[in-house]
Amino acid sequence: MENTISQYKPFFTFLIKFLLFYVVFAFVYKMYLEKYDVEKNEVDCFTEVVAHQTKQFMLLFTDAAQSIKHSEEPSLKILFKEKYVARVIEGCNAISVMILFAAFIFAFSTQWKKTLLFIVFGVVLIHVLNVIRIALLSFALYYYPKYEELLHGTIFPLFIYGVVFILWILWVTKFSGYVKRTTTK
């Protein structure tokens, strides 16, 4: 039994660190969201920032982009050429993806400073790419509305999760020090 536990110690260490980080930060985020009343169509600050930055990014290419508060639900509308093309809801702000990303990085951490820097770098990159993703999706939905399900449900999520997966691979193989530590044992 003791040999089995020591054999799988790296896995159990990873699992405990991952779950601890994920549960704590998901709980903190949930508590943050509870400050907003969805019955009154209140939108959290992070989602508002994402919608505003999406509009700002779109304005780099056109002067016909807007983001306005939705009057009937807790979201913001993205308008392109005065046409309502997308809505930004809480799930669009990528915070849950950032928490998942950071939990994995933390679970494979060996050095605090390097881990914190990589998490900050990754979260900023995910945020920037998410804003670009929503802007590109908004443009695409204007020109190709019949492909909404494919664009919103497959292509654009694949993009953001693909980037997260690549960052995880880079972390484990190049930056965490985990590969070196386990291969020298």
C-alpha angles and dihedrals in degrees: 000000000000090000090053092051093049090045091056097034095114090053094048091046090052092047095049094046092046095048093043093052094042096047094046095048094040088052092049090049091048090051089050091052092050088068088072123075110222089188087066091044092247114169122209120246096247092055091049090051091050092050092047093048090047089056091046091052091049090050088063087071104029141012091222101083128107140169117205135171114263111240097207105041141023097271144086124246122229111211125193118188087352091300119122101237106160144005126219112217130175092273090058094065091078094225091130090051090050091051091050091048093048093046090056093047091048091049090057095042124132101162123041099211095048091044094051092047092050092048091050091046091048095046092050091047092048090049094049093045091047091055090049090046093054092046093050090045090052092052091046093049090053093053099031108028093156090065094057095118093049094044098042099032102040121006102045097040088048088055096053096041090045090057091049090050091050090050090051091051091048091049095051097041104035114017115022097068087223095116092051092047095051096042094052093054 
